[in-house]
Amino acid sequence: MRELTYLTRTAVISLLLLVGGASAQSALSSKQFSESFVIKAINTIVSAEFTYSATDGLGSYAALSDLPYIDNALASGTKYGYRFVITVTPRSNDAPSRFELAAVPVSYRKTGIRSFFIDTSNELHGADKYGEQANADDPYIDQCSLFGARDNERCTAEEMHGIFSAEMTYAATTGSSQFGGLSELRNASLINSQLGTGTIHGYEFTVTTSPGYFRITAVPTTYNVTGKLSFYIDNAGVLHAADKKGLAADEHDPVI
C-alpha cells in the first residue's frame, strides 16, 4: 500500500511538472505571438508617418494623437500590451524633420519582454531592456528572420530590386554615371546600413561593378536553413532565381 502511494505521488508530481513546462512554453509562445503584432503596429505607424510627411505634413511628421491613417487604439498610444511613444523633431533650416518611435511592454514579462525602437531610417532595433525603452544602439532586428526561410527569400527578392534602383540613382547622381558597391550605396543613403554590410535576411549579397555594368548576387548564408533560392540581377533589371544548392545564381537561371 505504501509503495502504491509512493508511485501515485511520483506520477502526480511528474504530471504537474509536465503541465507546468507546457504552460511555460505556452506563455513564451504567447509573448512571441504578441511581439509579431507589435512589430506590425510599428510598421503601420512608420508607414503612416511617411505618408503624412509626403502629403498633409509637407515634410514634417506628427505626434501619434495627430497622425491620420492609424486606428484609435494606436493613436491613444497603447495596443497589444505595449505602450507606443513618438518623439518628433521639427524641420529646421539646417535639417529635415525626424521622428523616433519606442514601444515598451505595458507590464514587463506579462505583456511582453523585448522593447523596440525605430526612427526615420526605418531600421528596427530591440532587446530585452527590462521594461525600459530601446534605442538605435540596440541590436538590429531583421523582420523577415522572424518568420522563416520563405519570408527571407521574399525579402531578399525585394532587396535585389531595391539595390538595382539604388544603383541607377547612384549612377545618375553621386556616381557620375558610374555604379557603386554596397558601401558606396550605403554612404549615399540609398540603402540601409544593415544591407550595406552585405548580410541581411539570412542572405549574403555581393555587388560587382565595372564601367557601365553591375551584377548583384544573393546566396543563403546557410543553405536550406535561411533559404534555398539564390538570386541574380544586373543592370538589365531582370531578376533571376533558382535552387543552386547554396551557389550563386546567374543570368541563365529562370526569371522571376
Number of C-alpha atoms within 10 A of each C-alpha: 6 7 8 9 10 11 12 12 12 12 12 12 12 12 12 12 12 12 12 12 12 12 12 12 12 12 14 15 12 14 18 16 12 17 22 15 13 24 15 12 18 21 15 15 23 19 15 19 25 17 17 19 17 13 11 12 14 9 16 20 28 23 14 22 13 10 18 17 14 17 11 13 10 20 18 13 15 17 18 17 19 23 18 24 18 20 15 17 15 14 13 8 5 5 9 12 15 19 19 18 22 22 28 28 27 18 13 18 15 12 17 25 22 23 26 31 28 23 19 14 14 14 16 21 22 22 19 17 17 15 18 16 19 23 20 16 9 16 14 17 18 16 18 18 17 13 11 15 21 15 17 25 26 14 18 26 21 13 18 23 17 13 22 22 15 21 28 17 17 21 15 13 12 14 16 9 15 18 26 23 18 25 16 17 23 18 13 17 14 18 21 16 17 15 19 19 14 16 16 22 26 24 25 18 25 17 18 14 16 10 8 10 14 19 18 24 23 29 29 29 18 13 19 13 11 20 25 23 28 27 31 27 25 23 16 11 14 14 22 22 25 20 17 17 15 18 17 20 23 20 16 10 16 13 13 10
